[in-house]
Amino acid sequence: MKRLLALSAGCVVMVAAWGQASKVEQLVTLPGDRFENIYQMPDGTLYFTAVFTNKVMRRTPDGKLDVLTDSLHNPQGVLPYGSGFVVNWHERTPDFLNRARMTMAGLGQHLSVLDASGKVVKTLSGPDEAAFYNGMSFTGPDTLLISDSSAGRILNANLKTGVVSVWLDKPAIVAALGGTGSPNGLKVHKGWVYFARGDIYRVEIGADGGPKGVPIPAARTGGTDDFDVASDGTVYAGSGRGVLKVATDGTTSVLLDQGVPSITAVRVAQDGKAVFAVGGGLPFQPDPAPGYVTRIALP
């Protein structure tokens, strides 16, 4: 389904970053919504999920905004797959207004393959009702890993066979890292699976496609929902109301110290010259931030 939408005028500001000026451009603003994840196509088109209005949205390089689909409830992530897309979504929305009883389990998780027009052609579920699909990244032409933020594990989905199984279970993660928390953002980079669990960790993919060894620290951020890994291994991570840069030697610096409230996802641009940040407020927050897509130029 395609529907033309009005686009808020872009806003460009300059902020301090590493002692230099970094250009920040607000590409999309949508009050009353929250954008959960984003992906940029090689032609510059942005696809992102609007969780409260049940939309997968698209912004073309000329600034036009439309809706790819609004048939999937509470969409979380979107990635290109074949000539279409794959989207993870949930039948029910967590009860954000009753936080004492809010749970991510039993919300009816699904992974749907869409054609180029946004029509669903296949849907996967599993491995059980405890799952809550979150960050995801491809490991092969038809396989991707998904962080399960309810059951504290990482799942493997085979889009060809339709099977969703456990790739790295919670006991193995807890044994290696201790403490509490569940995988959230997830990326695959040069044979390693990176995932956020407060800080960012990584585990190698073995020759059999399963995990090799145990998770180890990749980037200390003090608390991250989502992140991305640049081609050179640099990590860009959401933190508070800003974005951190973590170099391959572990050195951490601030790319943006404010301006992206309730940040939910970070994605490095296809040309490597910028990062995109998305987010938005929650219903229980006073004066919640609108859903937004922000482009942050890299110095």
N, C-alpha and C positions, 0 to 999 in steps of 0.2 A: 504494500500500500504506500503510495506516495502522496504527500500533502505539503503544499508550499506554506511556509511559516514566515512571520515577520522576524527580522534579525535586529537585535539591539545594535546600535552604532558602536563600532570598536573604539576602545579607549587605550591610549598609549601613555605610559608613565615611565619615569626613570628611577631606578632604585640602586642603592649601593650594593655591590657584590664583589668580594675579594678586593675592595679598594677601587673598583672600576665601575663604570656605568653599564647596567644591564637593561635592555629594553623589554618592557612587559606590556603585552597587548591583550586586552580582553576581547575575545572573539565572539563569545556567545554568553548571554545572560538570560535566565528564565526563572522568574520568581515563582515560588511554590513548588519547586522541584529540586532534585538532587541527582547530579550526574555521577555515575559509579565507576565507569571505565572508558577508555578511549583507545583508538587505533588509527594510525595514519597510513593511507594507501600510498603507493609510489607516485601517483599523480598529485598528491597533496590533499586529497579528500579525507576528511575526518569522520569517523563513525564513533558514536558514543551512546551510552545507555542512560535513559532517564527513568529512574526506578519508581517514582511516585505517579507518573503519568503513563507508565507501561509502554515506553517508546524506545526504539532504536533509531537514533537520529543521524543525520548526515549533513555536513557542511562542506560545500565545494570551495575550491581556492578563490573563486570570485565572490565568496561571501553568502551564497544562497544556502538556505537551510530548509530541509524537508525531512519527512518521516519515512524510513525504510519499512517499518512495521510497528503497529501498536497492538498486535494480537498476542503478545507474550507478557505475562504478568511478572512484575518485579524483575526485569532483566538486569543481570549483573555485569557480564562481560560479553564482548563481541570480538571475533577474529575472522579474517578472511579464510575461506576454505573452498578449494576448487574455484568454480565460477561464482560462488555465493559466499555464505557466511556460516559461522557457528555461534550460537548464543546460549549462555546458561541463564536459567530463570527459575522462579519458584511460584507455585500455585497460590501461596498465601504470603502476606507481608508480616514481618515480625511486629508484635504489639509494642511499638515504641512509646506509646502513651502510658503503658503499665510496665515500667522497666523492672520492677521487682519480680515480675513473673515472665519477663520476656525470654524467649528461647529461640535458637536458630534451628533446632531439630524439628522434624515432622512437618516442614512447610511445603513438602511436595516438590522436590528438586527435579529439574529436567535439563537436558542438553539438546537443543534443536538445530538441525541443519536447515538452512534457508537457501533458496535459489537467489539469483541476482535481483529479482523483483521483490524479495522479502517474503515469499510464500514458503511455509514450512513443508519440507519434503521428508523429514525423518526426525524422530525424537527418541532419545535415550534417557534412562533413569537408572538409579542404583548407586551403590550396591545394597543400600538399606534406607529405611526412613530416617535414620539418624543424620544423614548427610546434609550438608549445606554447601552448595557449590559456590566458590568465590574466584580467586585469581586462577588463570589458566594460560597454558603456553604449549605449543606443539613440540613434540619430540621426533615426529616423522610425518610422512604425507597424510596418514590417516589416524595418528595417535596423538593424544595430548594429555598433559597432566593437569589436575585441578586441585587446588587447595580446598580442604574440607574444614571450614572454620567452626563447625559444630562438633564433629567427632575428633578433631585434633590430628588429622592425618592428611596424606596426599593420595589422591586417586588417579587411576589411569583409565582413560576412555578410548576405546577403539571405535572410530566412527564407521568403519567398514563392517565389523562384526556386530556392532551394537552392544558390546559388553563393557560395563564399568566395573572396575575391580580396585582393590587396595594396592597401591604401589609402595607406600612407606607408612606403616601403622603408628599409632600414637605411642605405644610402649617403646618403640625404637627411638622415636623423637625425644621422649622424656628421658630415656636412659642416657642419651647423648648430651642433651642440653639442660635437663633438670627443669625445675620450676613449673610454672603454669603458662597457659597461652596456647593458641592454635595458629597454624599456618594461615596467612591472609594473602597478600600479594605474592605472585609466583611468576618467575621468568626462567627460560632455558637459555644458557649462553655457553657456547663452545664445550658441550658435553657435560655441563654442570647444571643442576637444578638449584636456583636461588629462591628462597622463600622468606617472607617477613614473619617474625614471631616475636614482636617487640623490636629487637635488633634484626639484622638480616643474616641468614645462614645459607650454606650451600652444601649439596651432596652430589657426588659424581654419579653419572649414569654408566653402568657397567656394560660389558659386551653383550650381555643377554637382555639389555633394556631395563633391567631392574637397578635398584640402588647399589652402589659399590662403596663399602665403608660406611661411615656414620656422618651425620651433619656436623659441619664445623663453622666457626664464625666467618662471615664474609664482609660485614660492614657494621660498625657500631654507630647507631643513630639515636638511641635513647627512646625509641618508640616510633614505629612506622607502620602505616596501613598498606601502602603500595609504593613501588619503586620501578626503575628500569635500569638495564645494564647497557651501556654504550658499547660500540664495537671494540674499543680499546680496553674494556673491562671496568671503566669508571662507573660507579653506581650513583644514580640520582634518586633521592628518596624524599618522600613527603615527611614533614616533621612539624607538628604544631600548625602554625599558619604560614609555613614557608617550605623551602626545598633545600636539602643538603646535597653537597657533592662529596663523595668518598672516593679518593684516588686508589689505585691498585696497591699502593704501599700502606693503605689504612689512614692516610691523612684526610681529615674531615674539614671542610670549609662550608661557608654559607653562600649558596647561590642567590636565594631570596629569603629575607628574614620575616616578611609579612606580605599580606595581600592575597593569600589563597586560603581562606577560612574553611574549616572542615574538609580539608583536602582528602580525596579518596583514591586518586590514581595519578601516576606520573608516566609519561611516555616520551622517549627520545624521538625527535623528528627523523624522518627518513634521510635527510641530508646531513644529520649530525650537528646542525647549527643552532638547534633550539631544543627545549623540552616543553611538552604540553602538560598542564595540570588541570584536573577537574575536581569538582566537589559540590558542596551545597549543604544547607542546614537540615536538621531533623525536626519533626513536629513538636517535640517537647522543649525545644530551645526557644528562649525569648528572642523575638525578631530574627528568625533563622535566615542565614545567608541564602541568596538565590542560587539555583544551579548555574554553573559557569564553566566555560572553557577558556583557559588562559595560555598564551604562548610566551615563553620566557627565552629570549635570545641568549645564547652562550657567548661569553666574551672571547 
